[in-house]
Amino acid sequence: MSRYDWLLFLHVLSGFALVAALVLYTVLIAAAWRKDVPADVARLFRISRVGDVLIVAGSIGVLVFGIWLAIDVDGYEVWDGWVIAALVLWFVLGAVGSRTGKVYDSVRDRARTLVQEGSNAPSAELRAMVQDRRGLWLHIGGVLTVLLLFIDMIFKPGA
Amino acid sequence: MLAAIRPDSWNYALFLHVLGAMLLVGALVAAGTALILSWKRREDSPAFSRLAFKTLLFVGVPAWFAMRIGAEWIYSKENWADVPSEPDWLGVGYITADLGGLLLLISVVLAGFGARRLARTDGGSSILARSAGVLALVVLALYLVALWAMTAKPG
């Protein structure tokens, strides 16, 4: 395998990790949507640890190996329009993702606190936090950003 | 370089193929994680098994079809049927996609019956749910091999 093959494999693998994390978070949000029992919500959020690892590894991997590819491959340059668009989208994803993470981390932490306090009755407050529209729209924004990144990678406008 | 050698008309097929594969891997990761977590604590088993079953059924299976339809579409675009000897990476892709599809289907059925049994018994362990978890992880490993074959294109 050439260096190009390895770089492309690692770049695409990182992209898969990123999308896998988003699928996992989407499944988590959908599964938790109607939950209001603290133990149920806390249990579901245990699945998010894998997503947290994948989102970090995937987003760093696509950036590092993507830039490396753009430098390494003769036909591409880092200042090509579609590469710059990808970089902008990557920063947008980072900003949106960190806000989304804060919203859902607070849900997880609240559910855990309620469980630790021995309060496992259905909680209207917890349900309102799980169904927070801001968190949902931020997540949808993150998904749409990754979709745009993917379209940019496949169609390479201007290349 | 790829953009230079790949006609624009292939992009839609490639888009569908890779998007389907990414969603499929995501579904397998989510379901596999849920099934592994279901092994750990007795009281968590029904909820995680049900989550894994729904993820495989409503995300994994449609994503497999998108990946597979996209694969056939791009196969026809690239006229591989006219080539006397197909390259190894294409064979790896076909074997992993179809074998993985069969195993995915079996794991959906096992996860479904496992979740149902666990719901009836209110927790515990189910050999069906455990088997579904192992199968989901095997399918995930197969698709990572396919990803390597598709990008590195050995042979």
Interface residues (C-beta under 8 A of the other chain):
Chain A: M1 Y4 D5 W6 L8 F9 V12 L13 G15 F16 V19 A20 A21 L22 V23 L24 V27 L28 A31 D40 R43 L44 R46 I47 V50 L54 V73 D74 G75 Y76 F150 I151 I154 F155 K156 A159
Chain B: M1 A3 A4 D8 N11 L14 F15 V18 L19 A21 M22 L23 V25 G26 A27 V29 A30 T33 A34 L37 D44 A47 F48 L51 K54 T55 V59 L144 L147 W148 M150 T151 A152 K153 P154
